[in-house]
Amino acid sequence: MRSKVITFLFSLTVVALISCDDGRIYPETVASSEGKTVVLEGVLDGLDSWTSAYRVSIAGFEGADDEYASVSKVISGSDVTDGKAHVELSGIKENVTLVRLCILDRLRKHIVTFKEVDVSKATEVVKMDVGDVDISMFNAIQQAFFNTTCANCHGASNRAAAGLYLTEGKSRAALVDVDSRKVEGRKLVETNDASNSVLHMVLNQQTVEGISMDHRDLVSEKNEMTILPLIDSWINNGAK
């Protein structure tokens, strides 16, 4: 009887050891490394300017018009050594054609792109050297909205409507804590108070007392969902 018990316990021990060994050799990380890999390197200025509602990311998209990233990786301060970022995005599937250095919201919705690379014909590893990039919250607004929409009337042709220059290098100084010429008792950007800032008013309201033009006509549906909340977030977090 004793010998049978010993034999049974020995058998259980062998099975347990085999199970443990088997568990350790399972290729748990293989799935995430399948597909293409993009290695991003560069100096990212303004990484710490973003609020918790947004994610500085390297992200893959199936097409240029896709609103949501198929795969992404958040870039944080731990990815920066001696001022230079090094980030690897792996597991990029064949259906992904573009990889971007961009801003996503918490749901991985695309907000702004700073740099992008076409990976549609890549087979394995793609190096994405972005150089020195200003990825600050304010520069995102400048590039995605002021430059493309506002500067046409506010400074791009050496003429600034209402004396307001929204061109690169001049816009922040022209806005932050500056008294409005048109709306009495208001500042164009009231630091930490978007709702009382004239910039917010003219972009979110059809009529503003003292302003003759309806600026809402300039705001696309996409910008209404992405850029306008970004502007408010920038103002409410110090307009840095």
DRENTI-901542 format. One line per 10 residues: their letters; for each residue x, y, z of N, C-alpha, C. Coordinates in pm, 1 decimal. Atoms other than C-alpha are relative to their C-alpha. Layout:
N
A	X Y Z X Y Z X Y Z; ...
END
This chain:
240
MRSKVITFLF	83.0 -120.6 0.0 0.0 0.0 0.0 86.4 125.5 0.0; -90.6 -115.4 -10.0 281.5 234.7 95.6 68.0 27.6 -132.0; -70.3 -17.5 127.6 459.6 171.4 -232.5 -92.4 61.1 -105.0; 95.4 -56.4 95.5 143.9 253.2 -426.9 -17.4 150.0 23.1; 13.4 -143.2 -32.5 107.8 584.6 -241.7 119.6 77.9 -50.1; -123.1 -66.8 43.7 471.6 672.9 -312.8 1.2 12.7 -151.1; 3.7 -3.4 146.8 428.3 580.0 -679.4 -97.5 105.3 -48.8; 101.1 -97.9 39.6 114.3 794.8 -702.8 48.9 142.6 20.0; -52.6 -133.9 -27.3 280.2 1096.5 -538.8 109.8 36.8 -97.5; -107.5 -22.9 96.7 583.2 1061.6 -767.9 -58.6 38.5 -136.1
SLTVVALISC	64.4 -28.0 128.1 352.4 1056.8 -1070.0 -55.9 141.0 -3.1; 53.9 -135.9 -7.2 180.5 1377.0 -953.4 109.0 104.3 -11.6; -113.4 -93.0 5.0 518.0 1546.4 -904.8 51.2 15.6 -141.5; -48.1 -4.1 138.9 630.2 1454.8 -1258.0 -94.0 80.6 -86.8; 99.3 -73.1 79.2 304.9 1583.5 -1407.0 8.5 149.5 28.5; -7.7 -141.2 -38.2 336.8 1907.6 -1210.6 121.0 67.1 -61.5; -122.2 -55.9 57.7 694.9 1960.7 -1327.4 -13.1 19.9 -149.8; 19.6 -11.9 144.9 601.9 1895.9 -1687.8 -89.5 119.1 -30.8; 92.7 -110.5 21.5 312.4 2142.6 -1660.6 69.7 133.5 17.0; -71.9 -124.7 -23.8 539.2 2413.0 -1515.5 94.8 30.4 -114.0
DDGRIYPETV	-93.5 -20.3 110.7 804.0 2363.9 -1782.5 -74.6 40.7 -125.6; 79.3 -27.2 119.4 536.7 2364.7 -2052.9 -50.4 143.9 1.1; 49.7 -136.4 -11.1 395.8 2692.3 -1921.4 107.1 102.1 -29.8; -106.5 -98.5 18.2 732.2 2867.2 -1929.1 42.8 13.8 -144.7; -50.0 -9.3 137.2 802.8 2788.5 -2293.7 -108.0 42.6 -98.9; 101.5 -49.5 91.8 471.5 2906.9 -2436.3 41.7 137.3 -54.7; -42.5 -126.9 62.0 543.4 3191.4 -2683.4 -102.8 110.4 22.4; 103.2 -96.6 -35.2 330.1 3450.9 -2504.0 14.3 132.9 -73.9; -20.5 -130.3 62.6 484.8 3753.7 -2680.6 7.7 -6.6 -151.4; -13.9 12.3 145.6 496.9 3617.5 -3034.4 -109.1 76.2 -73.5
ASSEGKTVVL	111.4 -64.4 69.9 151.8 3749.5 -3128.1 20.5 149.7 -12.7; -17.2 -144.7 2.8 240.6 4109.2 -3038.7 115.7 42.4 -88.9; -115.4 -37.5 83.2 563.6 4098.3 -3241.1 -22.8 -32.9 -147.3; 28.6 30.0 138.7 399.7 3971.1 -3558.8 -32.9 127.7 -75.5; 28.6 -117.6 80.3 367.6 4219.5 -3844.0 117.9 93.7 -6.9; -105.1 -99.0 18.9 563.8 4533.6 -3915.2 31.1 72.0 131.4; -41.7 -80.9 -114.5 754.2 4747.4 -3667.0 49.3 134.7 -49.7; -50.8 -133.9 29.9 810.6 5122.9 -3679.9 77.4 49.4 121.1; -85.2 -53.4 -106.5 1094.4 5273.2 -3477.3 8.5 150.7 -16.5; -0.7 -146.8 4.4 1046.7 5642.4 -3404.6 114.5 54.4 83.4
EGVLDGLDSW	-106.7 -68.5 -72.7 1341.7 5860.0 -3306.8 -5.7 148.5 -31.7; -2.1 -143.7 21.8 1368.9 6233.8 -3261.6 -11.7 76.0 130.2; 14.3 -87.7 -116.0 1352.5 6527.6 -3023.9 -142.2 54.3 -0.7; 140.0 -39.2 -8.5 995.4 6593.0 -2910.6 -16.1 110.9 103.5; 15.3 -114.6 -89.1 955.0 6940.0 -2764.2 -146.7 18.4 38.4; 136.6 -23.7 -44.9 644.4 7000.4 -2553.0 -75.3 -125.0 38.3; 65.0 126.1 -36.3 573.9 6640.9 -2457.1 -80.4 13.2 129.4; 64.4 -12.3 -130.8 478.4 6747.7 -2104.4 -108.4 107.6 4.5; 99.3 -107.2 0.7 235.9 7020.6 -2215.5 -143.0 -51.5 -9.9; 131.8 55.7 25.1 -54.4 6782.7 -2274.3 -72.5 -39.6 128.0
TSAYRVSIAG	81.7 37.7 -114.7 -340.2 6721.5 -2033.3 -33.2 -149.2 -8.2; 29.2 143.0 -7.0 -462.8 6377.9 -1927.9 -107.7 -44.9 -98.8; 104.9 35.5 96.8 -744.5 6391.7 -2186.3 58.4 -42.6 -134.2; -63.0 27.7 129.3 -493.6 6345.1 -2468.8 122.1 -90.2 16.3; -113.0 91.6 0.6 -221.6 6097.2 -2563.1 93.8 33.9 -116.0; -101.6 -11.2 104.8 96.6 6178.8 -2752.1 36.4 -142.1 -39.4; -9.2 140.7 39.5 126.0 5861.7 -2957.8 70.7 -19.6 -133.3; -35.2 50.0 132.2 282.9 5671.7 -3240.9 -111.1 -99.9 -31.9; 122.9 75.4 25.8 -19.2 5518.8 -3411.3 -13.7 -37.9 -146.6; 21.2 49.4 135.5 -115.4 5315.4 -3716.9 -145.1 15.0 -43.3
FEGADDEYAS	133.5 -20.8 55.2 -413.9 5391.1 -3942.3 -12.1 -75.3 -132.0; 22.7 73.5 124.4 -567.9 5194.0 -4226.1 -3.5 92.5 -121.1; 4.8 -96.6 108.7 -617.5 5507.1 -4435.1 12.1 140.8 52.9; -22.2 -138.6 -40.5 -559.4 5882.5 -4431.9 -121.9 61.2 68.0; 122.5 -58.1 -54.5 -922.8 5954.1 -4344.5 -55.0 -74.0 121.2; 46.9 74.4 -116.9 -955.0 5703.2 -4061.4 0.2 88.2 124.7; 10.2 -81.5 -120.9 -1073.2 5868.9 -3740.5 68.0 -65.4 119.5; -52.9 71.1 -116.0 -947.2 5598.8 -3504.6 121.5 -83.7 -37.9; -121.1 78.2 23.2 -608.3 5432.6 -3475.4 -28.3 -148.5 15.6; 13.3 145.1 -9.6 -590.6 5058.9 -3538.9 94.3 -57.3 104.7
VSKVISGSDV	-99.9 41.9 -97.6 -281.5 5023.4 -3321.8 73.5 125.2 45.3; -67.4 -120.9 -49.1 -102.1 5275.8 -3102.5 84.1 -29.8 123.3; -81.4 7.9 -120.8 154.3 5329.2 -2831.5 20.7 141.4 52.1; -15.3 -131.7 -61.6 159.5 5622.4 -2592.2 148.0 29.4 23.0; -138.0 -43.8 -22.4 484.6 5818.1 -2577.9 4.7 77.3 131.7; -11.6 -65.5 -130.7 587.6 5918.1 -2226.7 144.3 42.8 24.9; -133.7 -47.1 -34.7 884.7 6073.4 -2054.3 100.5 -112.8 13.5; -90.9 113.0 -13.7 1029.4 5727.1 -1994.9 58.5 -45.2 -134.0; -50.8 33.6 133.8 1079.7 5694.8 -2371.1 108.2 97.1 -47.0; -96.9 -104.0 36.8 1317.3 5993.9 -2371.0 127.9 -15.6 80.5
TDGKAHVELS	-131.5 7.2 -63.1 1688.8 5965.5 -2297.9 88.7 109.5 -57.8; -84.7 -111.9 42.8 1919.4 6268.3 -2309.6 -71.0 87.5 -102.9; 78.2 -88.7 85.6 1641.1 6463.4 -2476.7 -52.0 -62.2 -128.2; 41.9 63.4 125.3 1584.0 6213.6 -2757.5 -92.9 -117.1 26.9; 97.9 106.7 -16.9 1282.5 5986.6 -2786.9 34.5 -118.9 -88.5; -15.9 125.0 75.2 1308.8 5624.5 -2896.8 -120.0 -87.1 34.6; 123.7 74.0 -24.1 977.4 5441.7 -2937.1 -21.4 -100.9 -112.4; 27.7 104.6 98.7 893.3 5114.3 -3110.1 -147.6 -38.9 4.4; 137.8 47.2 13.7 545.9 5030.1 -3236.4 3.3 -126.8 -82.6; -4.8 128.6 69.0 522.7 4661.6 -3325.6 -140.0 -57.5 -14.7
GIKENVTLVR	129.5 62.7 20.0 245.0 4428.0 -3428.8 -88.5 73.4 -98.5; 76.2 -76.6 99.2 141.4 4649.8 -3721.5 -44.1 -93.7 -111.8; 54.1 94.1 97.6 -85.0 4446.7 -3947.2 1.9 57.0 -141.6; -9.2 -36.2 141.2 -97.8 4451.4 -4326.8 -99.9 107.9 -40.7; 101.3 -98.0 38.5 -412.7 4663.0 -4337.6 34.4 142.9 41.3; -44.3 -133.2 -41.4 -231.1 4956.3 -4173.8 93.2 57.0 -106.5; -79.1 -61.8 106.5 -92.0 5192.9 -4436.6 79.9 120.3 46.1; -66.7 -120.1 -48.5 11.2 5499.2 -4233.1 31.0 -12.4 148.8; -34.4 -10.8 -141.6 196.4 5541.2 -3905.7 31.0 145.8 28.5; -10.8 -143.0 -29.5 178.3 5882.3 -3742.9 54.3 27.8 139.6
LCILDRLRKH	-27.2 -62.8 -128.5 335.4 6079.7 -3464.4 -114.5 98.3 16.8; 125.0 -76.2 -4.6 9.0 6227.2 -3347.9 -55.0 9.8 141.2; 73.4 -10.5 -125.5 -231.7 6316.6 -3072.9 -129.4 -77.6 -14.2; 124.6 74.8 -6.5 -513.8 6079.2 -2982.3 -73.1 38.6 128.1; 71.8 -15.8 -125.9 -791.1 6115.3 -2730.5 -3.4 -134.9 72.5; -0.4 122.5 -80.7 -867.4 5848.7 -2471.5 -58.5 -119.9 -73.3; 60.1 108.1 78.0 -1065.9 5647.5 -2726.5 81.0 -31.7 -125.1; -90.4 16.9 113.9 -774.7 5653.2 -2975.3 -52.6 69.9 -125.5; 46.3 -80.6 112.9 -954.7 5908.0 -3193.4 108.9 99.0 -37.7; -105.0 -87.3 50.3 -716.6 6108.8 -3409.8 -38.5 146.7 18.2
IVTFKEVDVS	22.6 -142.8 -19.7 -684.3 6477.7 -3317.8 89.3 82.2 -92.6; -97.1 -77.0 78.7 -367.2 6616.7 -3480.4 117.4 -90.1 -38.1; -120.7 71.7 43.1 -78.3 6473.3 -3682.9 116.8 97.4 -13.0; -121.3 -79.4 14.5 276.4 6608.0 -3660.4 89.4 -55.3 -111.6; -80.6 66.2 102.8 461.5 6354.5 -3878.7 -67.1 -132.0 -35.2; 52.6 130.9 36.1 366.9 6042.8 -4073.5 90.5 -68.3 -101.3; -78.9 78.3 93.2 525.5 5763.3 -4274.2 -90.7 -105.5 -63.1; 76.0 100.4 73.4 376.4 5536.3 -4541.8 65.4 -136.1 21.8; -54.2 134.1 -26.6 420.4 5171.6 -4439.1 -69.0 -106.0 -85.5; 78.8 94.5 79.7 197.9 5014.8 -4704.0 86.9 -100.8 -74.5
KATEVVKMDV	-87.3 89.8 74.7 494.2 4864.1 -4889.4 114.1 -55.9 84.6; -105.8 47.7 -88.9 714.2 4794.1 -4588.7 -22.2 -147.5 32.3; 9.2 142.5 -31.5 790.4 4434.2 -4495.6 29.7 -29.7 146.5; -35.4 32.4 -138.5 953.2 4439.7 -4151.9 13.6 125.3 86.4; -26.4 -112.7 -88.7 1113.5 4738.0 -3974.2 13.3 129.4 -79.9; -6.9 -131.4 63.0 1064.4 5102.5 -4073.1 54.1 98.7 102.1; -53.9 -102.1 -88.6 1275.2 5377.8 -3920.1 -69.0 132.3 -28.7; 70.9 -126.7 12.2 1083.7 5698.9 -3858.5 77.1 107.2 76.4; -80.2 -105.9 -61.3 1328.4 5981.9 -3790.0 -74.3 132.2 -18.2; 85.1 -119.4 8.4 1113.1 6285.8 -3708.7 76.8 128.8 22.4
GDVDISMFNA	-79.4 -120.4 -23.8 1398.2 6524.7 -3629.2 -39.7 67.9 129.4; 38.3 -79.8 -116.8 1319.4 6805.2 -3384.6 -140.8 54.2 -25.2; 139.8 -34.9 24.6 941.8 6848.9 -3354.9 -61.8 67.2 122.7; 75.4 -65.1 -106.5 736.8 7092.6 -3149.0 -137.1 -66.6 5.7; 126.7 72.1 -12.3 452.6 6869.7 -3031.2 -85.8 57.3 113.0; 75.0 -61.2 -109.0 318.7 7111.9 -2770.7 -146.5 17.8 -36.6; 142.8 -17.9 20.4 -53.3 7161.4 -2726.1 -27.7 124.8 -83.6; 25.6 -122.3 75.8 -37.1 7517.2 -2856.1 43.6 -13.5 -145.3; -43.6 16.2 139.2 162.3 7424.5 -3165.6 -94.9 -89.6 -78.0; 101.0 84.2 66.4 -95.2 7154.9 -3241.9 -116.2 85.9 -47.7
IQQAFFNTTC	107.5 -92.6 38.4 -362.2 7427.8 -3244.6 45.2 89.6 -113.9; -53.6 -87.9 103.9 -140.3 7653.2 -3453.1 2.2 -69.4 -135.6; -16.2 71.5 126.7 -67.6 7391.8 -3718.2 -133.3 -48.5 -56.2; 123.6 63.4 46.8 -410.7 7230.6 -3735.2 -115.4 97.0 -21.8; 115.3 -90.6 10.3 -632.9 7537.5 -3707.6 38.0 143.8 -35.3; -34.6 -138.8 29.7 -475.2 7881.7 -3695.3 61.1 14.0 -139.1; -67.8 -9.5 130.2 -248.5 7821.7 -3996.2 -93.4 -29.3 -116.8; 82.8 46.2 111.6 -511.6 7648.7 -4208.0 -130.6 76.5 -15.3; 131.4 -63.8 4.5 -821.6 7849.0 -4119.6 2.8 148.9 36.0; 9.8 -135.7 -53.5 -768.0 8166.5 -3918.0 96.1 99.8 -64.8
ANCHGASNRA	-103.4 -91.5 49.1 -446.9 8312.5 -4060.6 -32.2 59.3 -136.3; 38.2 -54.9 130.0 -608.4 8365.3 -4401.2 -46.6 144.8 12.1; 45.8 -137.5 -25.1 -772.5 8676.9 -4257.1 85.0 71.6 104.3; -72.6 -58.8 -112.7 -550.1 8728.3 -3956.1 151.4 -9.6 -17.8; -143.9 -19.5 9.4 -205.0 8804.1 -4087.6 76.6 -65.1 -111.8; -76.4 72.4 102.0 -109.3 8565.3 -4367.4 34.7 86.9 -120.3; -24.3 -88.0 115.4 -135.3 8836.7 -4634.7 46.5 138.2 44.1; -49.1 -124.9 -58.5 27.4 9104.0 -4416.3 -113.2 94.7 38.9; 115.5 -74.8 -47.1 -321.0 9219.9 -4322.7 -67.3 -81.6 108.4; 59.1 72.8 -111.5 -471.5 9127.5 -3989.6 -134.1 62.1 37.0
AAGLYLTEGK	132.5 -48.4 -36.9 -845.5 9165.0 -3940.1 -4.4 29.9 149.0; 9.7 -46.3 -139.2 -915.8 9357.2 -3617.5 136.9 14.7 65.9; -134.3 -13.8 -53.2 -539.4 9392.0 -3581.0 50.8 -123.7 71.1; -34.6 124.3 -69.3 -519.5 9030.7 -3464.2 80.4 -92.2 -91.5; -87.6 89.5 77.3 -227.1 8825.3 -3597.1 -4.2 -140.7 60.2; 2.4 139.4 -44.2 -279.0 8451.1 -3574.7 98.2 -84.1 -79.8; -105.2 70.7 72.8 25.0 8360.2 -3779.2 100.9 -57.1 99.1; -97.3 69.0 -84.8 299.7 8138.0 -3643.2 102.5 98.0 56.5; -96.7 -86.7 -65.9 523.4 8311.2 -3393.3 -60.4 126.5 58.1; 64.7 -121.5 -48.7 275.8 8592.4 -3325.8 -130.0 -27.7 74.8
SRAALVDVDS	136.3 25.7 -45.8 -51.0 8426.3 -3231.0 -15.8 -3.3 151.8; 20.7 12.8 -144.6 0.4 8340.0 -2865.4 10.0 135.3 69.3; -16.4 -132.3 -61.6 127.0 8686.9 -2770.3 -117.7 91.1 -33.2; 112.9 -83.0 41.7 -165.7 8837.5 -2961.2 -129.7 -39.8 68.8; 122.9 51.8 -57.8 -422.3 8627.9 -2774.3 -4.4 -0.4 152.2; 5.9 31.9 -142.7 -329.9 8541.9 -2416.7 3.2 125.7 86.6; 16.5 -113.0 -91.9 -449.0 8798.0 -2159.4 1.4 134.5 -71.0; 8.2 -122.9 78.8 -499.1 9058.0 -2434.2 -145.9 46.2 -5.6; 135.5 -54.1 3.4 -804.8 9285.0 -2410.8 -54.7 0.0 -142.4; 65.4 0.2 130.1 -1050.0 9244.8 -2697.2 -30.7 142.3 -44.4
RKVEGRKLVE	35.3 -131.1 55.8 -1093.0 9545.5 -2924.5 -148.2 8.7 -31.1; 137.9 4.1 46.0 -1443.0 9436.7 -3012.2 -101.1 -31.7 110.0; 92.2 41.5 -106.3 -1596.9 9278.7 -2703.2 43.8 65.8 130.6; -36.6 -79.9 -116.3 -1594.5 9519.1 -2412.0 10.1 -84.3 127.1; -17.4 65.3 -128.5 -1458.7 9390.4 -2083.4 44.9 -144.4 -7.3; -44.0 138.6 17.8 -1332.7 9061.2 -2227.3 141.4 -5.7 -54.8; -131.1 26.6 58.7 -991.9 8919.8 -2309.5 -15.7 -102.3 -111.4; 6.8 96.5 109.6 -925.7 8729.8 -2628.4 17.7 -140.9 53.3; -16.6 127.3 -72.9 -793.5 8443.7 -2415.2 18.3 33.5 146.8; -5.0 -16.8 -145.0 -868.6 8455.7 -2044.9 61.2 -126.5 57.4
TNDASNSVLH	-70.5 118.1 -49.7 -613.7 8220.4 -1890.4 -82.3 -76.1 103.7; 73.0 90.9 -88.8 -779.6 7922.6 -1718.5 -152.3 18.9 -3.7; 144.8 -24.4 6.4 -1127.0 8037.7 -1828.5 -45.0 7.9 -145.9; 35.3 4.1 142.0 -1225.8 7925.6 -2177.1 -135.2 64.6 -27.6; 135.4 -47.5 28.8 -1596.2 8010.6 -2150.0 -10.6 151.4 -2.9; 2.0 -146.4 -0.7 -1519.1 8378.1 -2083.5 103.6 60.2 -94.4; -97.7 -47.3 98.2 -1256.1 8402.6 -2358.4 -70.4 28.6 -132.4; 61.8 -36.4 126.8 -1354.2 8579.6 -2679.6 29.3 -104.0 -107.5; -34.7 103.6 97.8 -1171.0 8313.4 -2882.1 -101.1 -114.4 6.6; 99.7 106.4 -16.6 -1403.7 8049.2 -2738.9 -136.3 46.0 -50.8
MVLNQQTVEG	132.5 -51.3 37.7 -1710.2 8267.4 -2793.9 -19.5 2.0 -150.9; 19.0 -16.3 144.5 -1653.1 8342.5 -3160.7 5.7 -133.8 -74.2; -8.3 130.5 65.6 -1576.4 7978.0 -3240.9 -115.2 -91.9 36.8; 106.2 87.7 -46.8 -1867.1 7829.9 -3048.5 -139.8 62.0 -5.9; 129.5 -66.9 3.3 -2145.8 8088.8 -3086.3 -22.4 64.7 -136.7; 32.2 -60.8 128.9 -2324.2 8214.2 -3394.2 9.7 151.4 6.0; -6.4 -145.5 -16.0 -2347.4 8568.5 -3260.3 71.0 35.8 129.3; -70.3 -53.1 -116.3 -2119.4 8757.2 -3024.6 -10.1 151.5 -7.9; 18.5 -144.9 1.1 -2199.6 9115.6 -2929.0 134.2 70.8 -21.1; -121.8 -72.2 32.9 -1939.5 9340.1 -3088.0 76.0 -60.9 -116.8
ISMDHRDLVS	-64.5 68.6 112.1 -1829.3 9084.2 -3348.3 -100.5 -11.1 -114.8; 94.7 -2.8 112.0 -1990.7 9133.6 -3690.0 -2.7 -130.1 -78.9; -8.3 120.4 82.0 -1875.7 8808.7 -3852.7 -35.0 -125.3 80.6; 29.7 129.4 -61.3 -2013.2 8464.2 -3773.9 114.6 -95.8 -31.3; -117.4 85.1 20.8 -1691.5 8264.9 -3731.6 -34.5 -148.7 -0.9; 40.2 140.8 0.4 -1886.5 7942.6 -3690.3 2.3 -58.0 -140.7; -2.7 45.5 139.1 -1899.6 7925.3 -4069.6 135.3 -56.3 -39.5; -136.4 43.6 32.2 -1523.9 7862.9 -4067.7 36.3 -133.0 65.8; -31.4 120.7 -78.0 -1541.1 7567.1 -3831.6 -63.9 -121.3 -66.0; 51.4 122.5 61.2 -1572.4 7231.3 -4004.0 -57.5 -91.3 107.4
EKNEMTILPL	57.9 95.1 -94.9 -1765.5 6947.6 -3844.7 108.6 -77.1 74.2; -111.0 72.4 -62.8 -1439.1 6763.9 -3781.6 68.4 85.7 105.2; -65.0 -88.7 -96.4 -1279.4 7065.6 -3612.7 -87.7 25.8 121.3; 92.1 -21.5 -111.1 -1589.4 7116.1 -3401.7 10.9 -111.5 103.1; -8.3 115.1 -88.8 -1541.1 6769.3 -3257.5 139.5 -19.8 58.5; -137.6 26.2 -43.9 -1163.5 6779.2 -3219.3 76.0 126.0 42.4; -84.1 -116.7 -27.4 -995.1 7120.8 -3238.7 -61.6 93.5 102.3; 61.5 -92.2 -96.4 -1248.2 7330.2 -3046.9 13.1 -49.2 144.1; -26.5 48.3 -136.6 -1232.6 7104.9 -2738.4 148.1 11.4 37.5; -143.1 -12.7 -26.0 -853.5 7113.3 -2774.2 35.4 143.1 39.2
IDSWINNGAK	-23.8 -140.2 -33.2 -852.2 7494.7 -2771.0 -48.6 30.9 141.0; 52.5 -22.5 -135.4 -1072.6 7499.6 -2461.4 89.3 -63.5 105.6; -87.4 68.6 -95.2 -848.2 7247.2 -2288.4 129.6 76.7 19.4; -122.4 -80.8 -7.5 -542.3 7458.8 -2371.8 -21.4 122.3 87.3; 29.1 -121.2 -78.3 -703.0 7772.2 -2228.2 -20.0 -34.4 147.2; 32.7 35.2 -138.2 -836.1 7601.0 -1916.6 117.6 -56.9 79.1; -120.3 53.1 -67.3 -494.2 7456.8 -1839.9 117.9 96.4 -11.3; -104.1 -101.6 -12.5 -303.9 7782.9 -1840.5 42.2 66.6 -128.3; -33.6 -61.0 129.7 -281.5 7868.9 -2213.2 151.1 10.0 -19.8; -146.4 -0.1 6.9 85.8 7770.6 -2209.6 46.8 -10.4 -145.4
END
